[in-house]
Amino acid sequence: MGKKNLKTILLLILILSLSGCIYYRFLKVKYQLDDFEKNFSVDDKGGLSVEFKNPVLQSGDIVWLMSANPDSKQDSENEKIWTYILKKRYHRSKNENGNFDIPVKFIIKNEKVNKVTLPERFLKYFSMSLFKNLLNSFGRADISKFHKEARTNVKESNHYKLPTTKEISEVLGSPYYRKKVNSDLVYVYKYYINAEGKSDRPGVNFIYHFREKDRVLRSVKSNIKGVDIAIDFSDTLEDK
């Protein structure tokens, strides 16, 4: 075997082993979510935040997940604040007033992710109770490696209500496009992961399904790093 082929094989083994470590840490977070109170807390100080009580994700895992370096970094002696800006995309040109980009902040201590924060405007219709149940549901998510898919259902609760098309639009602005599928109204939102860069830079999409009869959220699906993430809220909806 030539030296060139040997180096290629060793490089592939290294890449696979690194990716395996990353997947293991994300899988460990999934298991932690199944015991939410022990491993996480949520708060509404300065935005909608989730804190990792027993952090396992490393700073490099976030760069891998987002396929990009953060838009900004603030480093101090005790912590780092990394901010990614999900830059909203429009089908043609921007057709609304206001800034609907989504800054996502990661607080990193000792090279591990301690907190993730979404903008304050998310608190208007995404209550901490809903956010907590949503995260907790991922501890029970069905994961298919073959189909590269994670599916979960959010449990019913009297502590929150699901947002409508009007409320989602107030938080996220106008969708990239909307359509009707069977008895659902579908809103599609598209974002670049970084605020600046080439038009083919990494991105993420969100597909919201609403019941047509009352325009209440029924499900949402996203795709990041080639994995589909689907959240079904159907169990929380009462038949009318």
N, C-alpha and C positions, 0 to 999 in steps of 0.2 A: 504493500500500500504506500503510495506517495505521500510526502510530507504535507502537500497541499490538501489532499483528501482527509488525512488524519486531523489537520487543523479544523477543517470544515465540520467533521463529525464531532470533535470536542466542543466546538462553538455551539452546535445544535444541542448537544447534551446540556451545556451550561444554560442556554436559553430556556430549554424545557424545564430544567430544575428550578430556575428563577421563577418562571411562570407558575410552576407547581406550588412554590412557597406562597406566592401572592394569592392564588386560588384558595389555598389552605387557610390563610388569614381571613379572607372574606367569608369562607365557610364557617370559621370560628365565630365571626360576628353574627352570622345567621343563628347559630346555636345559642349565642348570648341573648339574642332577641326573644327567644322562647321563654326566658326568665327576665323579663324587661325590668322590673323593679330593682333587681339585684345589680344589673349591669348598665342601666341607663337612667337618665332623668331628662325631662324637658322643661324649658322655661320660656318666658316671653320678654326677657330683658334685652332690648335692642334688636328684637327680631324673634323669629320662631326657631328655637335652638334645641338640639339634642346633645347631651353630654355623655361621653363614654367614661363610666366609672372604672372599668377594667380594660383600658385601651390595648388593642392588638394591631390595628392598622398602622403601617409606617408611612412617613411622608412620601416615600417613593411609590407606594401603592396608589396614592391619589394621582400622581403624575401618570402612572401606567393606566389607571382607569379613565382619566380625562384625555389621554393621548396628547397631552400638552403641558407646558409649564404654566403656572398661574399668571394672571395679568399683572398682579402686584404682590410684593412681599414686604412685610414689616417685621424686622427681627429685633428682638430685645434679648436681655440676658436670660430671661426666664421662659420666653415663648416666642413662637413665630406665628404670624397671621398671614395666611395665603388667601388671596381672593381670586376666584375665577368669575368671569362675567359671561353669563349665557346671553349672547347677543341675539336679539329677536330678529328673525328673518321675515320679509314680506314677499308676497307672490310677485309683485312688480315693484312699485315704489311704496314708501311709507305712506299709509292712508289714515293716520290717526294722530291726535295730539298726545303729548306726554311721553315719558320714557318708560318702556315696559321691559327693558333688559333685566336680567335676574342676577344680581351679585350673590355668589355663594362663598361664605367665609369658612375657612378651616383653621382652627386653633391647634397648634402643634407644640407639644412639650416633650422634651427628651426624644425627639424624632418620632413620636407617636401622636396620632390624631386624637385630641381630647374633646373637641367640640366642633359641630357644624351648624352654621346659622344661615337661615333664609331671611329675606327682607321683611320688615315690619308689616308691609301691606298684606302679607299672607295671613296674618292674624285676624283679618277682618272676617273671613269666611272659613278658614281652616283652623278650628279651635285646637287647643293643646290636647284635648281629649281625643279628637278625631286623629290628630297627628300621632299620638301615642298608640292608639289602636291600630293605625296603619302600619307603624313600625313593628309593633308586637306581632302583627299578622305574618311578617316575613320570617319569623321563627318557625312558622308552620308551613311555609311555602313549599309547593311541589316543584322540584328542580329536575329538568330533563336535560342531561348532557347531550343526548343525541340531537334533540331539537333546539338546543341552546336557549332554553326558556325557563323562566321562573314564574309560577302562578300562585296567587294567594287570594283569600277572601277576607274581607273586613267584617268583623262581627257586629251585630246589631247593638245599639246602645241608646239609652234615653238621654245621654249627656251631650249629644251633638246632633246636628242635622247636616245633610249633604248639600253642597252648593248646587245652584242652578246655572243655566247658560248665562243668565244676566250677571250673576255673582262671579263666575269664572272670568267673564269678559271684563269685569271691573278690576280684577286682580291681574290678569294676563293681557288685557287688551283684545283687539280683534284677532281672530285666528288667521293662520296662513291661508286656509280655505275651510269651507264648511260644506257638508253634503248630507243627504238622507240615506240611511241604510236600513231597509225593512222598517221597523217601528222606532228606530233610533235617529236622533240628530247627532251628527259626528262633527266635532271641531278638531282640527289639526293645527298644532303649533310647532314651528321649527326654529331651532337656535343653532348658532355657531357656538363652540365652546369658548373661544376667545373673542374679545371685543374687536381686535385688529388681526389682519392676516389675509391670506389668499382665500378666494371663494371656494376652494376645495378643502379648506382646513376642517378638522374634526367638528362634528356637530351632534345634536341629539334632537329627537322628535318626540312629541307627546300627542297621543290620540285619545280624545275624550268622547265617550258615548253617553248621551243623555236620553232619557225616556221622552218620546215626543209628546205624550199626553200631559206631562207636568214640567218637562224640561229639567228634571232632577238628574244629577250625575249617577250613572249606572256602572261605568267601568272606565279605567284609564290604562293605556298601554304605552310603553316606552321601549327604546332600544339604545343600549350603550355598550360599547366594546363587543358588538356582534351578538349580544344576548338580549332577548325579548323579556321585558318585565311587565307582567299583567296583574292588575289589581281589580277584583270584582266586588262591587258594593251591592249587588243584587239582594243579598241576604238581609241588608239593612232597610230595604224598601218594603213598605206594607202594600199589599195588593188592594187596589181601590176599585 
